[in-house]
Amino acid sequence: MAFTSPAFAQCADGADTFLACRIEGSERRLEVCLASQNLTYRFGPPGAPELTLSAPVTAIDYTPWPGIGRTIYEELTFRSGDYRYVVFGGIEREHDATTGEIIPTRFGGVSVLLGADETPLAAFHCAEGTVDFPWSEAIGDAKRLMGLTFDRQVQRWVPATE
């Protein structure tokens, strides 16, 4: 299943985009890219992010789309000290009653949480029309290449031999 994306991609050549967008009500950008088994999170003004985090794909919590429903939705979590940056992206798929065609609407953003109790500190949403969420299996494929499988019962990645 392929959906075209707006021309907003910020990830470097050869990197897979998980999510890229402009934050609602600001000029800040959010982007998450996968390259060489590493995920990178950038947040802030174009060309001068306020925060950049990078981690191996195995260190990132990633919840893939379960494959059902009209909304494709995924999220991943970056950790930095006591902070959690939960990035989400999705595509709401509606059918046009007249033509029967699928009308995709993309959305995304990031929630910032603090501490073991995950106290919400901030939530930033992508501005409508700026969301590049191409939805692919790239992160799941990278985790599987590293010997992991997603266990839907416990909602986490586990060694494939379990």
C-alpha positions as CSV (number, residue, x, y, z in Angstrom):
1,M,0.0,0.0,0.0
2,A,1.6,3.3,-1.0
3,F,0.5,6.8,-0.3
4,T,2.1,9.9,-1.8
5,S,3.7,12.4,0.6
6,P,4.0,16.1,0.5
7,A,7.4,17.5,-0.6
8,F,8.7,18.1,2.9
9,A,11.3,15.3,3.4
10,Q,14.2,16.5,5.6
11,C,16.1,13.3,6.1
12,A,19.4,12.9,4.3
13,D,19.8,11.0,1.1
14,G,19.7,7.3,1.8
15,A,17.9,7.7,5.1
16,D,14.3,6.5,5.6
17,T,11.8,9.1,7.0
18,F,9.6,8.0,9.9
19,L,8.1,11.4,10.3
20,A,9.0,15.0,9.2
21,C,6.8,18.1,9.6
22,R,6.5,21.7,10.7
23,I,5.1,22.1,14.2
24,E,1.6,23.7,14.4
25,G,1.8,27.5,15.2
26,S,5.6,27.8,14.8
27,E,8.5,27.4,12.3
28,R,10.0,24.5,14.3
29,R,10.5,21.2,12.5
30,L,10.3,17.7,13.8
31,E,12.0,14.9,12.0
32,V,12.9,11.3,12.7
33,C,15.1,9.4,10.3
34,L,16.5,5.9,10.1
35,A,20.0,5.4,8.6
36,S,22.5,2.6,9.1
37,Q,20.6,1.0,12.0
38,N,20.3,4.3,13.9
39,L,17.4,6.5,14.5
40,T,17.8,10.3,14.7
41,Y,15.3,12.7,16.3
42,R,15.6,16.4,15.5
43,F,13.4,19.2,16.8
44,G,13.7,22.9,16.3
45,P,14.2,25.6,13.7
46,P,15.2,24.4,10.2
47,G,18.9,23.9,10.0
48,A,19.5,24.6,13.7
49,P,17.6,22.0,15.8
50,E,17.2,22.7,19.6
51,L,17.5,19.0,20.3
52,T,19.1,16.1,18.4
53,L,19.0,12.6,19.8
54,S,20.4,9.5,18.1
55,A,20.2,5.9,19.1
56,P,20.6,2.4,17.7
57,V,17.3,1.0,16.4
58,T,17.4,-1.7,19.1
59,A,17.4,1.0,21.9
60,I,14.2,2.7,20.6
61,D,10.7,1.6,21.7
62,Y,8.7,1.2,18.5
63,T,5.1,0.2,18.3
64,P,4.2,-0.8,14.7
65,W,0.8,-0.6,13.1
66,P,-1.1,-3.8,13.9
67,G,-2.4,-4.0,10.3
68,I,-6.1,-3.4,10.9
69,G,-8.4,-0.4,10.9
70,R,-8.7,2.6,8.7
71,T,-6.0,4.5,10.6
72,I,-2.4,3.6,10.2
73,Y,-0.7,4.7,13.4
74,E,2.8,4.1,14.8
75,E,4.9,5.5,17.5
76,L,8.5,5.4,18.8
77,T,10.1,6.6,22.0
78,F,13.5,8.3,22.4
79,R,15.0,8.5,25.9
80,S,17.4,11.1,27.2
81,G,18.0,10.9,31.0
82,D,14.6,11.1,32.7
83,Y,12.9,12.5,29.5
84,R,10.9,10.5,27.0
85,Y,10.1,11.9,23.6
86,V,7.2,9.9,22.2
87,V,6.9,10.5,18.4
88,F,3.8,9.4,16.6
89,G,2.7,9.4,13.0
90,G,-0.3,8.2,11.2
91,I,-2.5,8.2,8.1
92,E,-6.3,8.5,8.5
93,R,-7.8,6.7,5.5
94,E,-11.3,7.8,4.5
95,H,-13.3,6.6,1.5
96,D,-14.8,9.2,-0.8
97,A,-18.5,8.3,-1.0
98,T,-18.7,9.4,-4.6
99,T,-15.6,8.0,-6.1
100,G,-14.8,5.2,-3.6
101,E,-11.2,6.4,-3.6
102,I,-9.1,6.5,-0.4
103,I,-8.5,10.0,0.9
104,P,-5.4,9.9,3.1
105,T,-4.9,12.5,5.8
106,R,-1.5,12.5,7.6
107,F,-0.9,13.5,11.2
108,G,1.9,13.4,13.7
109,G,3.7,15.0,16.6
110,V,5.7,14.4,19.7
111,S,4.8,14.3,23.4
112,V,7.5,15.0,26.0
113,L,7.2,13.1,29.3
114,L,9.3,13.2,32.5
115,G,10.3,10.6,35.0
116,A,9.2,7.1,35.8
117,D,5.6,8.2,36.2
118,E,5.8,9.8,32.7
119,T,4.5,13.2,33.7
120,P,3.4,15.1,30.5
121,L,5.5,18.2,30.0
122,A,4.6,19.2,26.4
123,A,2.8,18.1,23.3
124,F,3.6,19.3,19.8
125,H,1.4,18.5,16.8
126,C,2.3,18.7,13.2
127,A,0.8,21.4,11.1
128,E,-1.8,20.1,8.7
129,G,-0.4,19.7,5.2
130,T,3.2,19.6,6.3
131,V,3.3,16.0,7.4
132,D,5.6,13.5,5.7
133,F,4.7,10.1,7.2
134,P,5.4,7.7,4.3
135,W,4.6,4.7,6.5
136,S,7.0,1.9,5.7
137,E,8.3,-1.3,7.3
138,A,11.9,0.2,7.5
139,I,12.1,0.4,11.3
140,G,10.4,-3.0,11.8
141,D,12.7,-4.5,9.2
142,A,15.8,-3.1,10.9
143,K,14.7,-4.6,14.2
144,R,14.0,-8.0,12.6
145,L,17.5,-7.9,11.0
146,M,18.9,-7.5,14.5
147,G,17.1,-10.7,15.6
148,L,14.0,-9.1,17.2
149,T,10.2,-9.8,16.7
150,F,7.3,-7.7,17.9
151,D,5.2,-9.6,20.5
152,R,1.7,-8.1,20.4
153,Q,0.7,-9.8,23.6
154,V,3.2,-7.8,25.7
155,Q,3.5,-4.9,23.1
156,R,7.3,-5.0,22.9
157,W,10.1,-6.3,20.8
158,V,11.7,-9.5,22.0
159,P,14.4,-11.8,20.7
160,A,13.0,-13.9,17.8
161,T,13.9,-17.1,19.7
162,E,11.5,-16.4,22.6
